[in-house]
Amino acid sequence: MDSETFQLFLWVMSGMALLVFIALYFVKAGYGMFRSPSWGWSINNKLAWVLMESPVFVVMLVLWLYSGIGFAFPQFMFLLLFLLHYFQRSFVFPFLIKGKSRMPVAIMVMGIVFNVLNGMMQAGGLFWFNEKIPTGIGFAYLLEPYAWIGIVLFFVGMGINLHSDHVIRHLRQPGDTRHYLPQKGMYRYVTSANYFGELMEWTGFAVLTSSPAAWVFVWWTAANLVPRANAIYHKYCDEFGMEAVGKRKRIIPFIY
């Protein structure tokens, strides 16, 4: 793939994200609290998460090996941060899920397709087509202020995401299937704190890497999570009332 083809790939992915963003305001993706039989055949949630998230981990590893970039800094650091997130999401998070929930196969397949494409997109943006950060520029890169801004945003976002998932997992006692309004951590400010953390995390990654592909991923993250956060907000309002939800926003504190 040459540079022009890769740029076209980024534009196509951006356009697809726009369609997803619009569609998800009208159609609730049928997993989690919105799971519905209308989405068809479903499988165990833990297995579905592993199958859905692990392809991007594998694709990034394979393309890193193929690129020949080796341990050149800072590209190898970018790879490690990306893999850190997806190792947790693919091989740790699924086994922390409580209960016997299920995920529609259709949702899982769509996730697999996106993750394969995103793996190709991020590898291209990090290892082949990033003019702003030449390969092997070395540790001098860490003298750039935006590098540290990106690192801080990445790890703060990851921390918020992990803590928010922890809060959600411990809302119920064993055998309980009711919904509860989460109150701890960033849930004091937004009803989808886990999504806020993930959006911050990938924004930090984009700032750190200066990769247009990473910014397209931020757009995809927002396109997927912002409409869902809106749906969750309204579900909480319907179940618990506006007074209980209070001044919380949907996904971005004090803004939306």
Protein Blocks (a to p, Z undefined) as FASTA:
>chain_A
ZZklmmmmmmmmmmmmmmmmmmmmmbccfehjlbcfklopaddfklmmmmmmmmmmmmmm
mmmmmnonmjadfklmmmmmmmmmmmmmmmmmmmmpgcjddcdfklmmmmmmmmmmmmmm
mmmmmmmmccklcghkbjmlmmpmklmmmmmmmmmmmmmmmmmmmmmmmmpcghiabdcd
dfehjllmbcblmlmmmmmmmmmmmmmnopaklmmmmmmmmmmmmmmmmmmmmmmmmmno
jklnmmadfklghkZZ
